Amino acid sequence: MANKGGGAAARAAEMEKMSVEQLKMVKEQSDLELNLLQDSLTNIRTATSRLELASTALQDLSLRPQGKKMLVPLTASLYVPGTLDDADKVLVDVGTGYFVEKTMVEGKDYCQRKINLLKSNYEQLVEVFSKKKIIADEAGVVLQARLKQLAPTS
């Protein structure tokens, strides 16, 4: 913990030596990176929730009897009537339009592994986001102080 405080103090001292233009660039760059990280976090949350829905759908599908009539989603808003042929075999979308036939257990395992990977990536990005936020805030504080110093007093 003391190391983090020392790093922040060193970074603040380094920022004190920068010109106003350099501070503006650091602040703008940090804000841009924060926006990109925020977009990535949102995309990971969306992908995780889709995989969780898929995992739930697999669980629900495994409980249905063979020959059961159902609506099959082709898109998010288009469903066609179908009949459940074999609930133990599923097609898993592995990306870029490729599907792999797996057993129900393998499909559930695939979803769970992907969910765990995304949650791990999410946690790592949150840490990076927090560090970048601190840098952006420090740059903003130093920039504001510098601008106040340069402003004519009336």
MOFEN-V112084 format. One record per residue. N is the residue number from 1. RES is the residue in one small letter. OMEGA is omega in whole degrees, -180 to 180 (none if undefined). Layout:
n->N res->RES omega->OMEGA
n->N res->RES omega->OMEGA
//
This chain:
n->1 res->m omega->179
n->2 res->a omega->179
n->3 res->n omega->179
n->4 res->k omega->179
n->5 res->g omega->178
n->6 res->g omega->178
n->7 res->g omega->179
n->8 res->a omega->180
n->9 res->a omega->179
n->10 res->a omega->180
n->11 res->r omega->179
n->12 res->a omega->178
n->13 res->a omega->178
n->14 res->e omega->179
n->15 res->m omega->179
n->16 res->e omega->-178
n->17 res->k omega->-176
n->18 res->m omega->175
n->19 res->s omega->179
n->20 res->v omega->180
n->21 res->e omega->179
n->22 res->q omega->179
n->23 res->l omega->178
n->24 res->k omega->-180
n->25 res->m omega->178
n->26 res->v omega->180
n->27 res->k omega->-180
n->28 res->e omega->180
n->29 res->q omega->180
n->30 res->s omega->179
n->31 res->d omega->177
n->32 res->l omega->179
n->33 res->e omega->178
n->34 res->l omega->178
n->35 res->n omega->178
n->36 res->l omega->178
n->37 res->l omega->178
n->38 res->q omega->177
n->39 res->d omega->179
n->40 res->s omega->178
n->41 res->l omega->179
n->42 res->t omega->179
n->43 res->n omega->180
n->44 res->i omega->178
n->45 res->r omega->180
n->46 res->t omega->180
n->47 res->a omega->179
n->48 res->t omega->-179
n->49 res->s omega->177
n->50 res->r omega->179
n->51 res->l omega->177
n->52 res->e omega->176
n->53 res->l omega->179
n->54 res->a omega->179
n->55 res->s omega->177
n->56 res->t omega->179
n->57 res->a omega->177
n->58 res->l omega->179
n->59 res->q omega->179
n->60 res->d omega->-179
n->61 res->l omega->-178
n->62 res->s omega->-179
n->63 res->l omega->-178
n->64 res->r omega->180
n->65 res->p omega->177
n->66 res->q omega->-180
n->67 res->g omega->-180
n->68 res->k omega->176
n->69 res->k omega->-178
n->70 res->m omega->174
n->71 res->l omega->-178
n->72 res->v omega->-180
n->73 res->p omega->173
n->74 res->l omega->174
n->75 res->t omega->-180
n->76 res->a omega->-177
n->77 res->s omega->-179
n->78 res->l omega->180
n->79 res->y omega->177
n->80 res->v omega->179
n->81 res->p omega->179
n->82 res->g omega->179
n->83 res->t omega->-180
n->84 res->l omega->-177
n->85 res->d omega->-177
n->86 res->d omega->-176
n->87 res->a omega->-178
n->88 res->d omega->179
n->89 res->k omega->-180
n->90 res->v omega->173
n->91 res->l omega->-179
n->92 res->v omega->177
n->93 res->d omega->-179
n->94 res->v omega->175
n->95 res->g omega->180
n->96 res->t omega->175
n->97 res->g omega->179
n->98 res->y omega->178
n->99 res->f omega->179
n->100 res->v omega->177
n->101 res->e omega->180
n->102 res->k omega->173
n->103 res->t omega->-180
n->104 res->m omega->-179
n->105 res->v omega->179
n->106 res->e omega->178
n->107 res->g omega->178
n->108 res->k omega->180
n->109 res->d omega->179
n->110 res->y omega->179
n->111 res->c omega->-178
n->112 res->q omega->178
n->113 res->r omega->179
n->114 res->k omega->178
n->115 res->i omega->180
n->116 res->n omega->179
n->117 res->l omega->-180
n->118 res->l omega->178
n->119 res->k omega->177
n->120 res->s omega->177
n->121 res->n omega->179
n->122 res->y omega->180
n->123 res->e omega->178
n->124 res->q omega->179
n->125 res->l omega->178
n->126 res->v omega->177
n->127 res->e omega->179
n->128 res->v omega->180
n->129 res->f omega->-179
n->130 res->s omega->180
n->131 res->k omega->180
n->132 res->k omega->179
n->133 res->k omega->179
n->134 res->i omega->179
n->135 res->i omega->-180
n->136 res->a omega->179
n->137 res->d omega->179
n->138 res->e omega->179
n->139 res->a omega->179
n->140 res->g omega->-180
n->141 res->v omega->-180
n->142 res->v omega->179
n->143 res->l omega->179
n->144 res->q omega->179
n->145 res->a omega->-180
n->146 res->r omega->179
n->147 res->l omega->177
n->148 res->k omega->179
n->149 res->q omega->-176
n->150 res->l omega->-178
n->151 res->a omega->178
n->152 res->p omega->179
n->153 res->t omega->-178
n->154 res->s omega->none
//
